[in-house]
Amino acid sequence: MKHFVIKEKLANAPWKDNKFLFHVMSVLGGKNYTKIVGGALRDFYLGIKPKDYDLATTHLPNEVLIILKRSNIKCFSIGIEFGTISAVLDKNTIHITTLRKDIKTDGRHAVVEYTKNWFEDSLRRDFTFNAMYADFDGTIYDPLNGLKDLKNKNINFIGNPASRIAEDRLRILRYFRFFGFFPYAYKKDNNLEEVIKSKGEIKHLSGERIYNEFSKILGSLNAVFILRIMLKYDILSIVIPELKGINISSIKLLSYIPEKLVICRLGFLLRKSKGESKSTSKHLLLSKPEQIELNNVVNFPTIINDKMDIRKRIFEVGNINAKNEYFISLAESRKKPKKEILSIIDNWVAPVFPLKGSDVNKLGIKEGPVIGALLKKVENWWVYNNFISDKEVCLEKLKQYIKEIN
């Protein structure tokens, strides 16, 4: 194929030891029918270890299903309407998508037609460096010079930027996420100008799609840089309206919070902009556990300073929430984490308070709010004394408090 020529052959391809990937590609016919595509290749050339692999194939989705099942490979057809079948082994998932070309787009969905033309498939992808392909043996195909753009630190749309954004508005956020690859090569070129012109289109994206992409920005190594650019061009408040009051100084403090604590980072930004967690959760269609975690981050009242504080918070809200609170405290005070506190967060299991209402009943108090008040008083004493007292000692303290109210 004229445009689909070999760029180079890698001797050190990072997937060569991936037996599952080799098996899947082999049963699908090898290099003439199936190739690695997209993010794994981009990440490799950026010096990032690929986390997962996507495959492109000339086989139709139903054919992929039949071949995988015949080869006893566990697979799912959840994405079959988009031409994608997923092959699974343990925690490894490989997404296999039939070559496609766009027939019609509306900014959210695309009507596609399957093809056997690799170059046509490359033209429907978003950026040039996401349109590189590879055989398992390390042979690289780069029909749109994506590797050149990576080396020159360019984020180039495939084709006209305005048209590609109109096809899928999510590309606005993806453009900013890829900015994080080149934090020191920022420049306002034609691509960025078109993105800025199209920023209002973000409002038409579903909250689920927004959060799926924005969470990757929040969790990236260069999130502070990306968010500052988005703030500069008034895009951040379109993505999340509750961040309208955020400023650069607050964004810089995100560097005190680990990248993997995405909800914590989002909650911190909401705290600094005085935004609400409830409306943000609704806007982004967060899951119930994510909603609870975000609400706790935004609204927790305490600042954690020492080992006693962290144990108390683990007992009250659990390890995950206590970890979030600790890093929020560090960001607020601009301090580095202490190893001993991180060790407690990761390893300490909060004990169960040894007394119950029945223990108060046995001491002559049968009902009323005083039961809860007494238990809370003993619990506070028990927590203050580092959780070390057993049930008998707690009972003696309970008896003491009962005497005081009689």
Backbone torsions as a table, in degrees:
resi	resn	phi	psi	omega
1	MET	NA	131.3	-170.7
2	LYS	-54.7	-47.5	-175.0
3	HIS	-87.8	-13.3	-172.6
4	PHE	-106.4	75.2	-175.4
5	VAL	-109.3	160.3	-179.6
6	ILE	-69.0	130.4	178.4
7	LYS	-89.5	-48.8	178.7
8	GLU	-166.5	176.0	175.8
9	LYS	-128.7	123.2	-177.1
10	LEU	-83.7	133.0	174.1
11	ALA	-86.4	-21.4	-174.1
12	ASN	-117.4	35.5	-179.4
13	ALA	-55.6	127.6	-172.7
14	PRO	-70.0	-11.7	-176.8
15	TRP	-95.4	-0.3	-172.3
16	LYS	-66.0	-19.0	177.6
17	ASP	-98.1	4.5	-178.0
18	ASN	-87.0	96.4	-174.0
19	LYS	-67.6	-35.9	179.7
20	PHE	-66.0	-43.9	177.9
21	LEU	-60.5	-44.3	179.1
22	PHE	-60.6	-42.7	-178.5
23	HIS	-63.8	-46.0	-179.1
24	VAL	-62.9	-46.7	-179.7
25	MET	-64.4	-35.0	-179.0
26	SER	-67.6	-47.6	-177.5
27	VAL	-67.4	-22.7	178.1
28	LEU	-88.2	9.2	170.7
29	GLY	103.6	1.2	177.0
30	GLY	75.4	-160.0	-167.3
31	LYS	-63.2	-24.5	-179.7
32	ASN	-75.7	-14.9	-175.3
33	TYR	-123.5	-24.3	-171.6
34	THR	-144.0	133.9	179.9
35	LYS	-138.1	153.4	170.6
36	ILE	-71.5	142.8	-177.0
37	VAL	-144.0	151.4	166.0
38	GLY	81.1	-129.0	-166.8
39	GLY	-57.0	-37.0	-179.1
40	ALA	-62.7	-39.9	179.5
41	LEU	-71.4	-44.3	177.5
42	ARG	-56.7	-47.7	-178.6
43	ASP	-63.5	-41.2	179.5
44	PHE	-57.2	-46.7	-178.2
45	TYR	-71.3	-17.9	176.0
46	LEU	-89.9	-0.1	-179.8
47	GLY	83.5	17.1	179.9
48	ILE	-105.0	132.7	179.2
49	LYS	-70.1	122.1	179.9
50	PRO	-59.6	135.3	-179.8
51	LYS	-89.3	-35.6	179.8
52	ASP	-149.7	172.8	-174.2
53	TYR	-129.8	137.1	172.5
54	ASP	-109.9	143.7	178.7
55	LEU	-119.2	146.8	171.1
56	ALA	-112.7	142.2	-176.2
57	THR	-143.1	154.0	175.5
58	THR	-83.8	-12.6	178.5
59	HIS	-70.4	144.3	173.5
60	LEU	-71.3	154.7	-176.5
61	PRO	-52.9	-44.4	-179.9
62	ASN	-65.3	-33.1	176.6
63	GLU	-66.8	-40.5	177.6
64	VAL	-60.2	-44.8	179.3
65	LEU	-58.2	-48.1	-178.2
66	ILE	-61.9	-44.7	-178.0
67	ILE	-64.3	-44.5	-178.5
68	LEU	-66.0	-43.9	-179.7
69	LYS	-65.7	-38.4	178.5
70	ARG	-64.3	-29.1	-179.5
71	SER	-92.7	9.2	179.4
72	ASN	59.9	35.5	175.7
73	ILE	-100.2	124.1	-179.8
74	LYS	-62.7	131.5	-177.0
75	CYS	-147.6	159.6	-179.4
76	PHE	-132.1	146.9	-177.5
77	SER	-113.6	25.5	-177.8
78	ILE	-56.8	-37.2	-177.5
79	GLY	-97.7	20.8	-172.8
80	ILE	-64.5	-28.3	178.7
81	GLU	-65.6	-21.3	176.4
82	PHE	-100.2	6.0	179.2
83	GLY	86.7	15.3	-173.7
84	THR	-114.6	133.4	172.5
85	ILE	-119.8	141.3	-178.8
86	SER	-110.1	127.9	174.7
87	ALA	-101.6	135.2	-171.6
88	VAL	-130.5	135.6	170.8
89	LEU	-140.5	114.4	-175.5
90	ASP	54.4	-119.7	-179.1
91	LYS	-96.2	5.4	-178.9
92	ASN	-95.9	126.3	177.9
93	THR	-124.0	129.6	177.6
94	ILE	-116.9	122.2	178.9
95	HIS	-92.1	126.3	-176.0
96	ILE	-116.7	116.9	-175.4
97	THR	-120.5	133.5	178.5
98	THR	-68.5	141.1	176.9
99	LEU	-53.9	136.4	-175.6
100	ARG	-137.9	161.2	166.7
101	LYS	-134.9	143.0	-177.9
102	ASP	-75.9	135.7	175.3
103	ILE	-104.9	-38.7	-178.3
104	LYS	-154.9	140.7	177.7
105	THR	-136.2	155.3	179.6
106	ASP	-132.6	16.0	-179.5
107	GLY	96.3	-16.3	178.8
108	ARG	-128.6	-46.0	-176.5
109	HIS	-123.0	154.3	178.8
110	ALA	-124.5	139.1	169.8
111	VAL	-92.1	121.1	-174.1
112	VAL	-119.0	161.7	175.6
113	GLU	-128.2	132.5	-179.5
114	TYR	-70.9	148.6	-177.6
115	THR	-142.9	165.7	172.6
116	LYS	-112.5	12.4	-177.0
117	ASN	-99.0	111.2	-176.3
118	TRP	-63.7	-37.5	-179.0
119	PHE	-66.7	-40.4	175.9
120	GLU	-59.8	-39.5	178.0
121	ASP	-63.1	-40.3	-178.8
122	SER	-64.9	-31.8	-176.2
123	LEU	-70.6	-20.5	-178.0
124	ARG	-90.1	-2.9	179.8
125	ARG	-81.4	166.9	-169.8
126	ASP	-79.8	-55.8	-175.2
127	PHE	-120.5	153.3	-174.2
128	THR	-58.6	-37.6	-177.2
129	PHE	-77.7	-4.0	172.9
130	ASN	-98.2	4.9	-178.7
131	ALA	-113.8	34.8	174.0
132	MET	-101.2	146.3	-176.6
133	TYR	-126.5	159.3	178.8
134	ALA	-149.8	143.2	168.3
135	ASP	-82.8	163.6	-178.7
136	PHE	-62.3	-29.7	-177.8
137	ASP	-75.4	-0.3	176.9
138	GLY	100.9	1.3	177.4
139	THR	-70.3	125.6	-175.6
140	ILE	-106.4	134.9	175.3
141	TYR	-117.1	128.5	-174.8
142	ASP	-134.6	74.2	-171.8
143	PRO	-67.2	-20.9	-174.7
144	LEU	-119.4	20.4	176.2
145	ASN	59.4	39.4	177.2
146	GLY	-65.1	-36.1	-179.9
147	LEU	-63.6	-39.3	177.2
148	LYS	-61.9	-42.2	178.6
149	ASP	-65.5	-38.5	176.8
150	LEU	-61.0	-46.4	-177.9
151	LYS	-66.3	-31.6	178.8
152	ASN	-91.3	4.7	179.4
153	LYS	57.5	45.8	178.5
154	ASN	-111.3	136.9	173.9
155	ILE	-106.3	95.0	-174.4
156	ASN	-108.5	125.2	172.2
157	PHE	-65.6	153.1	173.2
158	ILE	-85.8	110.4	-176.3
159	GLY	88.9	-159.2	-177.0
160	ASN	-72.4	122.2	-177.1
161	PRO	-55.0	-45.3	-178.3
162	ALA	-61.4	-40.5	-179.7
163	SER	-67.9	-41.7	-178.3
164	ARG	-68.3	-34.7	176.0
165	ILE	-69.0	-40.8	178.7
166	ALA	-61.5	-31.9	178.6
167	GLU	-68.1	-37.8	-180.0
168	ASP	-152.3	107.9	-175.1
169	ARG	-65.2	-20.8	-179.7
170	LEU	-63.0	-19.8	-179.6
171	ARG	-63.3	-19.7	175.0
172	ILE	-62.5	-48.1	-179.8
173	LEU	-71.6	-37.4	178.3
174	ARG	-62.7	-37.1	177.3
175	TYR	-58.5	-45.4	-179.6
176	PHE	-70.0	-35.1	177.7
177	ARG	-61.2	-41.5	-179.4
178	PHE	-72.0	-18.1	172.2
179	PHE	-55.8	-32.2	-178.1
180	GLY	-64.5	-18.5	176.9
181	PHE	-69.6	-28.9	-174.2
182	PHE	-129.2	63.4	-173.4
183	PRO	-64.2	-19.7	-177.6
184	TYR	-106.9	10.0	-178.4
185	ALA	-120.0	22.8	-177.9
186	TYR	-61.4	132.3	175.6
187	LYS	-151.4	146.9	179.5
188	LYS	-89.2	95.5	-179.9
189	ASP	-107.7	-170.8	-178.2
190	ASN	-61.9	-35.5	179.0
191	ASN	-62.5	-48.4	-179.5
192	LEU	-64.2	-39.7	-179.9
193	GLU	-61.1	-39.7	178.5
194	GLU	-68.9	-36.9	177.4
195	VAL	-62.1	-45.7	-179.9
196	ILE	-62.3	-42.1	179.3
197	LYS	-61.7	-31.3	-174.2
198	SER	-95.1	4.6	-170.9
199	LYS	-57.3	-31.6	-179.9
200	GLY	-63.7	-20.6	-179.7
201	GLU	-68.3	-17.8	179.5
202	ILE	-58.5	-32.0	-178.4
203	LYS	-61.1	-20.5	-178.2
204	HIS	-89.7	-2.5	178.0
205	LEU	-83.1	148.9	175.4
206	SER	-70.1	150.9	178.6
207	GLY	-59.6	-34.5	179.7
208	GLU	-63.0	-44.8	179.6
209	ARG	-68.7	-38.0	178.0
210	ILE	-61.0	-49.4	-176.1
211	TYR	-68.1	-36.4	179.1
212	ASN	-57.2	-38.8	-179.4
213	GLU	-86.6	-40.9	-177.8
214	PHE	-67.4	-32.3	177.9
215	SER	-64.2	-31.0	176.9
216	LYS	-70.7	-34.1	175.7
217	ILE	-66.7	-48.1	180.0
218	LEU	-60.2	-34.5	-176.6
219	GLY	-91.2	8.2	-178.2
220	SER	-88.6	157.8	-178.5
221	LEU	-61.3	-33.7	-177.0
222	ASN	-109.0	36.4	-178.4
223	ALA	-58.7	-39.8	-178.4
224	VAL	-59.9	-45.2	179.2
225	PHE	-61.2	-47.7	-177.8
226	ILE	-61.9	-46.9	-177.7
227	LEU	-64.9	-33.1	177.7
228	ARG	-65.7	-39.9	177.9
229	ILE	-67.1	-41.3	178.9
230	MET	-64.8	-36.5	177.2
231	LEU	-67.4	-41.7	-177.7
232	LYS	-57.7	-37.2	-176.8
233	TYR	-103.4	21.6	174.6
234	ASP	56.2	40.4	179.4
235	ILE	-102.7	-29.5	-176.2
236	LEU	-60.4	-43.0	-178.1
237	SER	-73.7	-16.7	173.7
238	ILE	-78.5	-38.9	178.2
239	VAL	-65.0	-49.3	177.6
240	ILE	-133.3	100.1	-176.7
241	PRO	-54.8	-29.9	-178.9
242	GLU	-69.2	-8.1	177.9
243	LEU	-95.6	17.1	-177.9
244	LYS	-59.6	-30.9	-177.2
245	GLY	-92.7	8.4	-176.9
246	ILE	-75.4	152.7	177.7
247	ASN	-131.5	170.6	-176.0
248	ILE	-61.9	-39.9	-178.6
249	SER	-57.9	-42.1	179.8
250	SER	-69.5	-39.2	179.2
251	ILE	-61.6	-39.2	-180.0
252	LYS	-60.4	-30.1	-177.5
253	LEU	-70.5	-12.4	177.4
254	LEU	-60.1	-22.9	-178.4
255	SER	-63.4	-16.3	177.3
256	TYR	-82.5	-9.1	-177.0
257	ILE	-111.4	126.0	-177.5
258	PRO	-55.2	146.5	-176.6
259	GLU	-57.5	-36.4	-174.5
260	LYS	-72.0	-15.1	178.5
261	LEU	-87.8	69.9	-173.3
262	VAL	-64.9	-47.1	179.8
263	ILE	-63.4	-37.8	177.8
264	CYS	-62.4	-43.3	178.9
265	ARG	-64.2	-42.9	178.1
266	LEU	-63.4	-44.1	179.5
267	GLY	-62.9	-37.8	178.8
268	PHE	-63.2	-43.5	178.5
269	LEU	-62.1	-39.3	178.0
270	LEU	-65.9	-39.3	176.7
271	ARG	-59.2	-45.2	-175.7
272	LYS	-72.5	-25.7	-179.9
273	SER	-98.5	3.0	-178.5
274	LYS	58.7	37.1	177.7
275	GLY	-89.0	163.5	-178.7
276	GLU	-97.2	141.7	178.7
277	SER	-76.9	-35.1	-175.3
278	LYS	-62.8	-49.1	-178.4
279	SER	-68.4	-33.9	178.3
280	THR	-68.2	-41.7	177.7
281	SER	-60.6	-41.6	178.9
282	LYS	-66.8	-42.6	-178.9
283	HIS	-62.7	-40.6	-175.6
284	LEU	-93.3	-0.1	-179.6
285	LEU	54.2	47.4	-179.5
286	LEU	-69.0	153.2	176.3
287	SER	-70.1	165.0	-179.4
288	LYS	-58.5	-48.1	177.6
289	PRO	-60.0	-38.4	178.8
290	GLU	-66.5	-38.6	177.9
291	GLN	-61.4	-45.8	-178.6
292	ILE	-63.8	-45.2	-179.7
293	GLU	-62.7	-44.2	-179.8
294	LEU	-64.1	-42.8	-179.9
295	ASN	-61.4	-39.7	179.2
296	ASN	-65.3	-42.5	-179.7
297	VAL	-62.9	-43.7	-176.2
298	VAL	-69.1	-33.8	-168.8
299	ASN	-110.8	-2.9	-176.0
300	PHE	-66.5	139.6	-170.4
301	PRO	-93.5	-16.0	-169.4
302	THR	-97.1	159.5	172.3
303	ILE	-115.0	125.9	-175.8
304	ILE	-89.5	123.9	-176.5
305	ASN	-116.8	-27.7	-173.5
306	ASP	-145.6	-176.9	-176.6
307	LYS	-64.7	-33.4	178.7
308	MET	-66.1	-44.3	179.4
309	ASP	-59.2	-44.0	-174.6
310	ILE	-69.9	-38.6	177.2
311	ARG	-64.6	-40.2	179.1
312	LYS	-61.9	-43.5	-178.8
313	ARG	-71.6	-34.2	175.3
314	ILE	-62.5	-42.8	178.5
315	PHE	-61.7	-39.1	-174.1
316	GLU	-82.3	-40.1	-171.9
317	VAL	-126.8	-2.4	179.5
318	GLY	94.0	164.3	-174.2
319	ASN	-65.7	-41.6	-177.4
320	ILE	-63.3	-50.3	-179.6
321	ASN	-65.0	-37.7	179.0
322	ALA	-64.8	-37.2	178.0
323	LYS	-63.5	-44.7	176.7
324	ASN	-58.1	-46.5	-178.0
325	GLU	-62.6	-38.3	-179.5
326	TYR	-63.7	-44.7	-179.2
327	PHE	-72.3	-30.0	172.3
328	ILE	-62.0	-43.5	178.9
329	SER	-60.7	-41.2	179.1
330	LEU	-64.4	-42.3	179.2
331	ALA	-64.7	-41.0	180.0
332	GLU	-63.5	-37.0	-175.9
333	SER	-99.8	-1.8	179.1
334	ARG	57.7	48.6	-179.0
335	LYS	-120.0	155.1	176.6
336	LYS	-85.6	152.4	-178.6
337	PRO	-70.3	151.8	176.1
338	LYS	-97.2	133.6	-176.3
339	LYS	-58.6	-39.6	-176.7
340	GLU	-66.9	-33.7	178.4
341	ILE	-73.5	-40.5	176.9
342	LEU	-61.8	-36.1	178.2
343	SER	-64.8	-40.5	177.6
344	ILE	-63.7	-45.6	-179.0
345	ILE	-59.5	-42.6	-174.7
346	ASP	-80.8	-24.3	-170.6
347	ASN	-122.3	-23.6	-173.9
348	TRP	-79.6	131.7	177.0
349	VAL	-106.8	120.8	-177.2
350	ALA	-65.4	132.6	177.8
351	PRO	-73.1	164.2	177.7
352	VAL	-91.7	130.8	177.9
353	PHE	-57.4	126.3	-169.0
354	PRO	-75.3	-12.2	-176.7
355	LEU	-102.6	151.9	176.2
356	LYS	-131.3	173.6	179.4
357	GLY	-58.9	-33.1	-179.9
358	SER	-63.3	-28.8	178.1
359	ASP	-67.8	-34.8	176.8
360	VAL	-71.4	-39.5	179.0
361	ASN	-58.5	-42.2	-177.7
362	LYS	-64.9	-18.7	179.6
363	LEU	-97.2	16.3	170.9
364	GLY	100.7	-4.0	178.8
365	ILE	-105.1	109.2	-169.3
366	LYS	-88.3	-32.8	-176.6
367	GLU	-159.2	173.8	176.8
368	GLY	105.0	165.8	-178.3
369	PRO	-64.8	-16.9	-179.8
370	VAL	-63.6	-26.8	179.6
371	ILE	-62.9	-50.3	178.8
372	GLY	-62.9	-38.6	-179.4
373	ALA	-64.8	-40.9	179.2
374	LEU	-66.6	-45.0	179.5
375	LEU	-61.6	-40.8	179.8
376	LYS	-65.0	-36.6	180.0
377	LYS	-66.4	-42.8	178.0
378	VAL	-67.1	-41.3	179.8
379	GLU	-60.3	-43.9	178.7
380	ASN	-60.4	-40.9	178.0
381	TRP	-64.6	-42.7	-179.7
382	TRP	-63.0	-44.1	178.0
383	VAL	-64.4	-45.4	-179.3
384	TYR	-59.8	-31.4	179.4
385	ASN	-93.3	25.5	170.2
386	ASN	66.2	29.9	171.7
387	PHE	62.8	19.0	-171.1
388	ILE	-90.4	-13.6	-176.3
389	SER	-81.5	139.0	179.4
390	ASP	-86.9	-175.1	-174.3
391	LYS	-62.2	-40.8	-177.7
392	GLU	-62.7	-42.6	179.6
393	VAL	-66.8	-38.8	178.3
394	CYS	-65.1	-37.4	177.2
395	LEU	-63.7	-38.5	178.0
396	GLU	-64.9	-40.1	178.0
397	LYS	-65.8	-38.9	176.2
398	LEU	-59.9	-44.7	179.7
399	LYS	-61.7	-38.3	179.3
400	GLN	-62.2	-44.4	-178.6
401	TYR	-69.4	-32.9	177.1
402	ILE	-65.2	-41.0	177.4
403	LYS	-59.6	-38.5	-176.7
404	GLU	-66.8	-27.3	-178.8
405	ILE	-95.2	-10.8	178.9
406	ASN	-86.3	NA	NA
